[in-house]
Amino acid sequence: MFSYESLEIWQLAIAYAGDIYKITNKFPKYELYGLSSQLQRAGVSVSANIAEGSGAIGLKIN
């Protein structure tokens, strides 16, 4: 079975998400539920989408 975890792009996406968290932790507290949260969710979604897409390989989509 194919593992998305072996993809270099997925590994880079995980590192990217970590970098985003480090950067957004330095943002002002009033941005905690605004820009910081949005950037963090977007960063995590990159690797999640890669993982989700790898699961669709070989599946018939109607």
C-alpha positions in Angstrom: 0.0 0.0 0.0 1.2 3.5 -0.9 2.1 5.8 2.0 1.7 9.5 1.6 4.2 9.9 4.5 7.0 8.8 2.2 6.3 11.8 -0.2 8.9 14.6 0.1 6.1 17.2 -0.5 4.1 15.9 2.4 7.2 16.1 4.7 7.8 19.6 3.5 4.2 20.5 4.2 4.5 19.3 7.7 7.7 21.4 8.2 5.8 24.4 6.6 3.0 24.0 9.1 5.5 24.0 12.0 7.1 27.1 10.7 3.7 28.9 10.4 3.0 28.0 14.1 6.4 29.4 15.1 5.8 32.6 13.2 2.2 33.2 14.3 3.1 32.6 17.9 5.0 36.0 17.6 1.9 37.8 16.4 0.1 40.2 18.8 -2.5 38.5 21.1 -5.4 40.4 19.5 -4.7 38.4 16.3 -5.0 35.1 18.1 -8.5 34.3 16.8 -8.1 36.2 13.5 -5.1 36.1 11.2 -3.1 33.7 13.3 -5.8 31.1 13.4 -6.5 31.3 9.7 -2.9 31.0 8.8 -2.5 28.0 11.1 -5.5 26.2 9.7 -4.3 26.9 6.1 -0.8 25.5 6.9 -2.2 22.3 8.3 -4.6 21.8 5.5 -1.8 21.5 2.9 -0.5 18.2 4.4 -4.1 17.0 5.2 -5.1 17.5 1.5 -2.0 15.6 0.3 -2.9 12.7 2.7 -6.5 12.8 1.6 -5.6 12.8 -2.1 -3.3 9.9 -1.7 -6.1 7.8 -0.3 -8.2 8.5 -3.4 -5.6 6.8 -5.7 -7.1 3.8 -7.3 -10.7 4.7 -6.2 -13.3 5.1 -8.8 -15.0 8.5 -8.5 -18.5 8.7 -10.0 
